Amino acid sequence: MRTINLIVVHCSAMQGNRMLSPEALDLMHRRRGFNGTGYHYYIRKDGTVHLTRPVERIGAHVKGFNANSIGICYEGGLDCRGRPADTRTPEQRAALRLLVHQLLGKFPDCRVCGHRDLSPDRNGNGEIEPEEWIKVCPCFDAELEFKEFAAEGTVETQSKLNYLKNEKGGK
Protein backbone atom coordinates (compact mmCIF):
# COMPACT_ATOMS: atom_id res chain seq x y z
CA MET A 1 0.00 0.00 0.00
CA ARG A 2 1.31 3.45 -0.85
CA THR A 3 1.83 6.14 1.78
CA ILE A 4 -0.92 8.77 1.77
CA ASN A 5 -0.14 12.10 3.44
CA LEU A 6 -2.39 14.51 1.52
CA ILE A 7 -6.10 14.80 0.82
CA VAL A 8 -6.46 17.37 -1.94
CA VAL A 9 -9.79 19.07 -2.66
CA HIS A 10 -10.59 20.26 -6.18
CA CYS A 11 -13.49 21.76 -8.11
CA SER A 12 -14.51 20.68 -11.60
CA ALA A 13 -14.33 24.33 -12.79
CA MET A 14 -17.86 24.17 -14.16
CA GLN A 15 -20.33 27.02 -13.92
CA GLY A 16 -22.72 26.63 -11.02
CA ASN A 17 -25.71 26.23 -13.34
CA ARG A 18 -24.09 23.44 -15.43
CA MET A 19 -23.94 19.74 -14.65
CA LEU A 20 -21.04 17.37 -15.23
CA SER A 21 -21.70 13.67 -14.82
CA PRO A 22 -18.96 11.31 -13.64
CA GLU A 23 -18.95 9.81 -17.16
CA ALA A 24 -18.46 13.24 -18.76
CA LEU A 25 -15.67 13.99 -16.27
CA ASP A 26 -13.99 10.70 -17.19
CA LEU A 27 -14.26 11.51 -20.92
CA MET A 28 -12.86 15.00 -20.31
CA HIS A 29 -9.82 13.51 -18.55
CA ARG A 30 -9.31 10.84 -21.24
CA ARG A 31 -9.34 13.56 -23.91
CA ARG A 32 -6.51 15.25 -21.97
CA GLY A 33 -4.48 12.03 -22.20
CA PHE A 34 -5.22 10.58 -18.75
CA ASN A 35 -6.08 6.94 -18.18
CA GLY A 36 -9.52 7.75 -16.75
CA THR A 37 -10.63 10.28 -14.16
CA GLY A 38 -7.66 11.65 -12.24
CA TYR A 39 -9.59 12.23 -9.00
CA HIS A 40 -10.41 9.41 -6.60
CA TYR A 41 -13.79 10.84 -5.61
CA TYR A 42 -16.31 13.09 -7.33
CA ILE A 43 -19.14 14.81 -5.43
CA ARG A 44 -22.23 15.81 -7.41
CA LYS A 45 -24.41 18.79 -6.54
CA ASP A 46 -26.95 16.52 -4.86
CA GLY A 47 -24.24 15.25 -2.50
CA THR A 48 -23.79 11.88 -4.19
CA VAL A 49 -20.20 10.69 -3.83
CA HIS A 50 -18.76 8.66 -6.71
CA LEU A 51 -15.59 6.60 -6.43
CA THR A 52 -14.00 7.51 -9.77
CA ARG A 53 -10.57 5.96 -9.25
CA PRO A 54 -9.56 3.27 -6.75
CA VAL A 55 -7.66 4.80 -3.82
CA GLU A 56 -4.93 2.19 -4.34
CA ARG A 57 -4.24 3.69 -7.79
CA ILE A 58 -2.09 6.80 -7.98
CA GLY A 59 -4.20 9.78 -9.01
CA ALA A 60 -3.69 12.33 -11.76
CA HIS A 61 -4.94 15.50 -10.11
CA VAL A 62 -2.01 17.59 -8.81
CA LYS A 63 1.35 17.43 -10.52
CA GLY A 64 4.20 16.53 -8.20
CA PHE A 65 1.91 15.27 -5.41
CA ASN A 66 -0.08 12.42 -6.99
CA ALA A 67 1.92 9.52 -5.55
CA ASN A 68 1.06 10.36 -1.92
CA SER A 69 -2.37 11.92 -2.21
CA ILE A 70 -6.06 11.30 -2.62
CA GLY A 71 -7.98 13.67 -4.86
CA ILE A 72 -11.57 14.75 -4.21
CA CYS A 73 -13.41 16.91 -6.73
CA TYR A 74 -16.76 18.64 -6.30
CA GLU A 75 -19.02 19.52 -9.22
CA GLY A 76 -18.90 23.29 -9.74
CA GLY A 77 -16.44 26.01 -8.78
CA LEU A 78 -17.46 28.78 -11.18
CA ASP A 79 -20.30 31.26 -10.83
CA CYS A 80 -22.84 31.89 -13.62
CA ARG A 81 -20.40 34.30 -15.29
CA GLY A 82 -17.54 31.79 -15.27
CA ARG A 83 -15.63 33.37 -12.37
CA PRO A 84 -14.12 31.24 -9.57
CA ALA A 85 -16.60 30.87 -6.69
CA ASP A 86 -17.47 28.43 -3.95
CA THR A 87 -20.62 27.00 -5.53
CA ARG A 88 -20.96 23.97 -3.25
CA THR A 89 -24.49 23.07 -2.31
CA PRO A 90 -25.34 22.22 1.32
CA GLU A 91 -25.46 18.57 0.22
CA GLN A 92 -21.96 18.80 -1.27
CA ARG A 93 -20.61 20.48 1.86
CA ALA A 94 -22.03 17.73 4.07
CA ALA A 95 -20.83 14.93 1.78
CA LEU A 96 -17.34 16.44 1.53
CA ARG A 97 -17.02 16.82 5.30
CA LEU A 98 -18.12 13.25 5.87
CA LEU A 99 -15.80 11.88 3.16
CA VAL A 100 -12.81 13.81 4.51
CA HIS A 101 -13.59 12.56 8.01
CA GLN A 102 -13.78 8.95 6.76
CA LEU A 103 -10.51 9.29 4.83
CA LEU A 104 -8.79 10.77 7.87
CA GLY A 105 -9.95 7.70 9.78
CA LYS A 106 -8.04 5.53 7.30
CA PHE A 107 -5.13 7.94 6.82
CA PRO A 108 -4.94 9.83 10.14
CA ASP A 109 -1.80 11.89 9.55
CA CYS A 110 -2.94 13.50 6.30
CA ARG A 111 -2.93 17.19 5.58
CA VAL A 112 -6.20 18.33 3.98
CA CYS A 113 -5.72 21.15 1.48
CA GLY A 114 -6.95 22.64 -1.74
CA HIS A 115 -5.25 22.27 -5.11
CA ARG A 116 -4.23 25.94 -4.90
CA ASP A 117 -2.34 25.28 -1.65
CA LEU A 118 0.15 23.09 -3.52
CA SER A 119 1.26 25.87 -5.86
CA PRO A 120 4.98 26.70 -5.77
CA ASP A 121 6.23 29.21 -3.19
CA ARG A 122 7.63 31.58 -5.82
CA ASN A 123 8.90 34.25 -3.41
CA GLY A 124 10.44 31.69 -1.03
CA ASN A 125 8.87 33.05 2.16
CA GLY A 126 7.47 29.68 3.27
CA GLU A 127 3.84 30.55 2.49
CA ILE A 128 1.70 29.97 -0.59
CA GLU A 129 -0.05 33.30 -1.03
CA PRO A 130 -2.98 34.09 -3.37
CA GLU A 131 -0.73 35.83 -5.90
CA GLU A 132 1.28 32.58 -6.15
CA TRP A 133 -1.68 30.28 -6.81
CA ILE A 134 -1.49 28.54 -10.18
CA LYS A 135 -5.24 27.90 -9.86
CA VAL A 136 -7.81 29.11 -7.33
CA CYS A 137 -9.24 25.59 -7.16
CA PRO A 138 -11.22 24.58 -5.09
CA CYS A 139 -12.44 28.20 -4.66
CA PHE A 140 -12.55 28.00 -0.84
CA ASP A 141 -10.01 27.56 1.93
CA ALA A 142 -9.95 23.77 2.39
CA GLU A 143 -7.20 23.87 5.02
CA LEU A 144 -9.19 26.24 7.20
CA GLU A 145 -12.45 24.39 6.68
CA PHE A 146 -11.05 21.03 7.78
CA LYS A 147 -8.55 22.09 10.45
CA GLU A 148 -11.08 21.21 13.16
CA PHE A 149 -10.68 17.53 12.26
CA ALA A 150 -7.22 17.71 13.80
CA ALA A 151 -9.06 18.03 17.12
CA GLU A 152 -11.44 15.22 16.23
CA GLY A 153 -11.76 13.94 19.77
CA THR A 154 -13.53 17.07 20.96
CA VAL A 155 -17.23 16.87 21.90
CA GLU A 156 -18.14 19.69 19.47
CA THR A 157 -16.48 17.98 16.51
CA GLN A 158 -18.05 14.60 17.34
CA SER A 159 -21.45 16.29 17.56
CA LYS A 160 -21.00 17.86 14.11
CA LEU A 161 -19.86 14.55 12.60
CA ASN A 162 -22.81 12.67 14.08
CA TYR A 163 -25.12 15.29 12.58
CA LEU A 164 -23.48 14.85 9.15
CA LYS A 165 -23.78 11.07 9.32
CA ASN A 166 -27.48 11.36 10.14
CA GLU A 167 -28.03 13.87 7.30
CA LYS A 168 -26.44 11.45 4.79
CA GLY A 169 -28.40 8.44 6.05
CA GLY A 170 -25.55 7.00 8.11
CA LYS A 171 -23.20 6.60 5.15
SETI-444152 format. One record per residue: residue in three letters; x, y, z of N, C-alpha, C in turn. Coordinates in steps of 0.02 Angstrom, whole numbers, plus 32768, in hexadecimal, padded with zeros to 4 digits. Atoms other than C-alpha are relative to their C-alpha. Layout:
N
ALAXYZXYZXYZ/...
% end
This chain:
171
MET802A7FC58000800080008000802C803E8000/ARG7FD97FC28003804180AD7FD67FF3802C803C/THR80077FD27FC8805C813380597FD6803C7FEA/ILE802B7FC6800F7FD281B78058800B80348037/ASN7FF87FCB7FCF7FF9825D80AC7FDB80407FED/LEU80267FC680167F8982D5804C7FBA7FEB7FE8/ILE80438004801D7ECF82E480297FF680437FDE/VAL80027FC280277EBD83657F9F7FBA800A7FE4/VAL80447FF080177E1683B97F7B8005802B7FC1/HIS80027FDE80417DEF83F57ECB7FB780137FF0/CYS80427FF3801E7D5D84407E6B80057FEC7FB6/SER7FFF801480477D2A840A7DBC8006803B7FD1/ALA7FFC7FC280277D3384C07D817FC880047FCC/MET803C7FFA80297C8384B97D3C7FD58037801E/GLN802C7FCC7FE87C0885477D487FCA7FE1802C/GLY802F80197FCF7B9085347DD97FBE7FE77FE3/ASN803F8014801D7AFB85207D6580077FC67FCF/ARG7FF48038802E7B4B84947CFD800E7FC08026/MET7FF680417FE17B5383DB7D2480387FDC7FDB/LEU7FCB8029801D7BE483647D077FFD7FBB8020/SER800780447FE67BC382AB7D1B80457FE1800A/PRO7FC080237FF87C4C82357D56801A7FE57FBD/GLU7FEC801A80427C4C81EB7CA6801E80377FD5/ALA7FE67FC780277C6582967C5680448016801C/LEU7FC07FEE7FE27CF182BC7CD280367FCE7FEA/ASP7FD2803380177D4482177CA48015800D7FB8/LEU7FF27FF380477D37823F7BEA802C803E7FF9/MET7FD87FC380027D7D82EE7C0880497FF08011/HIS7FBC80117FEC7E1582A47C6080227FD47FCC/ARG7FE3802B80347E2F821E7BDA8014802A7FC3/ARG7FEF7FD480397E2D82A67B5480408028800E/ARG7FC37FDD7FED7EBA82FA7BB5803C7FD18005/GLY7FCA803080017F20825A7BAA80077FD7803F/PHE7FFE80287FC27EFB82117C577FE17FBC7FF4/ASN801D804380037ED0815B7C737FC37FFE802E/GLY803C7FFB7FD67E2481847CBB8001803E802B/THR80067FC67FD37DEC82027D3C803C8002802F/GLY7FC57FF87FD67E8182477D9C7FF18004804A/TYR80147FFA7FBA7E2082647E3E7FE97FBC801A/HIS8017803F7FE27DF881D67EB67FB58003800F/TYR80477FF77FEF7D4E821E7EE87FE5803D7FDC/TYR80227FC880207CD1828F7E927FBD80098023/ILE803D7FF27FDB7C4382E47EF07FD2802B7FD6/ARG80327FDD80297BA983167E8D7FDB8035802A/LYS80247FCA7FDD7B3B83AC7EB97FCD7FE68032/ASP8031801C7FD17ABC833A7F0D80217FDD803B/GLY7FDC801E7FC97B4482FB7F8380157FB77FF4/THR7FEC804580107B5B82527F2E804B7FFD7FF6/VAL7FB8800A80067C0E82167F40800D7FC57FD3/HIS7FED8035802F7C5681B17EB0804A7FEF800A/LEU7FBA801680027CF5814A7EBE80127FFD7FB7/THR7FEF7FFC80477D4481777E1780457FE37FF0/ARG7FBE801F80087DF0812A7E32800F7FDC8041/PRO7FF080237FC27E2280A47EAE803780248027/VAL7FD07FDC7FD57E8180F07F4180467FE07FFA/GLU7FBF802380077F0A806D7F27802680177FC2/ARG7FE07FE7803E7F2C80B97E7A801680488009/ILE7FE77FBB7FFD7F9781547E717FD4802D7FD5/GLY802B7FD180247F2E81E97E3D802580287FCC/ALA7FE57FD180327F4882697DB47FDA8041800A/HIS80287FC57FEF7F0983077E068029803B8018/VAL7FD77FC77FEB7F9B83707E47804A7FED7FF5/LYS7FBC80108015804483687DF2803280078039/GLY7FCC80007FCD80D2833A7E667FEA7FE48043/PHE801B80177FC1805F82FC7EF17FD47FC27FF9/ASN802F8037800C7FFC826D7EA280117FC08026/ALA7FEC80407FE3806081DC7EEA7FEA7FF88049/ASN801080047FB8803582067FA07FBF80238012/SER803D7FDB7FF17F8982547F927FC27FDD7FE7/ILE8042801480177ED182357F7D7FDE803F7FE8/GLY80217FC5801D7E7182AC7F0D7FB47FFB8004/ILE80497FFB7FFC7DBE82E17F2E7FEC803E7FD7/CYS80177FC880297D62834E7EB07FB5800A800A/TYR80487FF27FFD7CBA83A47EC57FEA80207FBF/GLU801E7FE6803D7C4983D07E337FF2804B800A/GLY800A7FB87FFB7C4F848D7E19804280248007/GLY7FC47FD87FF57CCA85157E49800280417FD9/LEU80047FC180247C97859F7DD17FBA801C8007/ASP80427FE27FFC7C09861B7DE27FE080027FBB/CYS8024800080407B8A863A7D57802380297FCA/ARG7FD97FD980317C0486B37D0480437FE07FF0/GLY7FC18023800D7C9386367D05803A8015802C/ARG7FCB7FEA7FD17CF386857D9580057FCE803A/PRO7FF8802E7FC87D3E861A7E217FD48014803B/ALA802C7FF57FC77CC286077EB17FF37FBE8023/ASP8013803B7FD97C96858D7F3B7FB67FF47FF2/THR8045800E80147BF985467EEC7FE47FC08020/ARG8017803E7FE27BE884AF7F5D7FBA8007801E/THR804280037FE27B3884817F8D80067FE88048/PRO7FFD801B7FBC7B0D84578042800D7FB47FFF/GLU7FF6804980067B0783A0800B80497FF07FF0/GLN7FB9800B800F7BB683AC7FC1802C800E803C/ARG7FD97FEF7FC47BF98400805D7FFE7FC78033/ALA800880367FCF7BB2837780CC80257FC07FE7/ALA7FE0803C801B7BEF82EB8059804C80068002/LEU7FB87FF57FFF7C9D8336804C801B7FFA8047/ARG7FE980047FBA7CAD8349810980007FB88018/LEU800380467FEA7C768296812680367FD77FDD/LEU7FCC802580257CEA8252809E8045800F801C/VAL7FBF7FED7FE37D7F82B380E280097FDF8044/HIS7FFC80207FBE7D5882748190800F7FB57FF9/GLN7FF58047800A7D4F81C0815280477FF17FE7/LEU7FBC800A80197DF281D080F28034800D8036/LEU7FD17FF37FC87E49821B818A7FFF7FC68032/GLY8003803C7FD67E0E818181E9802F7FCA7FE6/LYS7FD48031801F7E6E8115816D804880187FFB/PHE7FBE7FE180097F00818D81558006803B8031/PRO80077FCD7FCB7F0981EC81FB803280397FFF/ASP7FCE7FCB7FFD7FA6825281DE8001802B7FC1/CYS80037FDA803E7F6D82A3813B7FF4804A800C/ARG800F7FB880057F6E835C81177FC780067FCE/VAL80377FF3802E7ECA839480C7800C80467FE4/CYS7FF37FBE801F7EE28422804A7FDC80047FBD/GLY801B7FF580437EA4846C7FA980387FFB7FCD/HIS7FD0800380367EF9845A7F01802D803E8000/ARG7FDA7FC080017F2D85117F0B803780028034/ASP7FD07FFF7FC97F8B84F07FAE80407FDA7FEF/LEU7FC480258015800884837F50802480237FC7/SER7FDC7FD68031803F850E7EDB8047800C801A/PRO7FBC7FF27FE980F985377EDF800580428028/ASP7FF27FC57FD8813785B47F608033802A7FD9/ARG7FD47FDC802F817E862B7EDD802C80348022/ASN7FD67FCD7FE081BD86B17F55802A7FE38039/GLY7FD580217FD0820A86317FCC7FF680148049/ASN800B7FEA7FBB81BB8675806C7FE07FCA802C/GLY801C80377FDA817685CC80A37FB47FFD8001/GLU80497FFE800480C085F8807D7FEA80017FB7/ILE801E7FFC8042805585DB7FE37FCA80358004/GLU802E7FC87FFD7FFD86817FCC7FD680047FC1/PRO802D7FFD80397F6B86A97F58802180147FBE/GLU7FE07FEC803F7FDB86FF7ED9802E7FCA7FE4/GLU7FD6803780178040865D7ECC7FD77FC47FE7/TRP802A803880157FAC85EA7EAB80027FF77FB5/ILE8005801080477FB585937E037FB77FFE7FEC/LYS8049800380087EFA85737E137FE180158042/VAL80227FF07FC17E7A85AF7E927FD87FC5801A/CYS8022803E7FEE7E3285007E9A80137FEA8047/PRO8048800F800A7DCF84CD7F017FD1803B800D/CYS80287FC37FF87D9285827F177FE680098047/PHE800C7FF47FB97D8C85787FD6803F7FE88025/ASP7FC580117FD97E0C856280607FF67FBC8021/ALA800A80457FE87E0E84A4807780277FF48041/GLU7FD9800A7FC27E9884A980FB7FDB801C803C/LEU80247FE17FC97E35852081687FBF7FD98010/GLU804080227FF67D9184C4814E80087FBD8025/PHE7FF880427FE27DD8841C818580327FFD8039/LYS7FCE80027FC97E558450820B7FE27FE68041/GLU801F80197FC37DD68424829280067FB48007/PHE7FFA80487FFC7DEA836D826580417FEB8022/ALA7FC2800F7FDB7E97837682B27FF07FF6804A/ALA801680067FBB7E3B838683587FC27FD48002/GLU803B802A800A7DC482F9832C7FE27FE58040/GLY8019801D7FC27DB482B983DD7FD4802F8028/THR80277FD17FD97D5B835684187FB57FF17FFB/VAL8048800C7FFE7CA3834C84477FDD80257FC7/GLU80207FD880347C7583D883CE80097FE07FBC/THR7FF3801F80417CC8838383397FD97FBF7FF9/GLN8026803E80037C7982DA83637FB6800E7FF5/SER80467FED80097BCF832F836E7FF380137FB7/LYS80087FEC80467BE6837D82C180037FC37FD2/LEU7FF8803B802A7C1F82D882767FC47FD28006/ASN803C80287FF77B8C827A82C07FC5801E7FDA/TYR80347FDD80267B1882FD827580087FF17FB6/LEU7FF4800D80487B6A82E681C97FEF7FB97FEE/LYS80108046800E7B5B822A81D27FB57FF67FFC/ASN8048800780017AA2823881FB7FE280217FC3/GLU80187FDD803B7A8782B5816D80097FD67FC1/LYS7FF08028803B7AD6823D80F07FE77FB88008/GLY801C80437FF77A7481A6812F80317FCE801D/GLY7FD2802D7FDF7B02815E819580397FE77FD5/LYS7FCB8016802D7B78814A8102804380188015/
% end
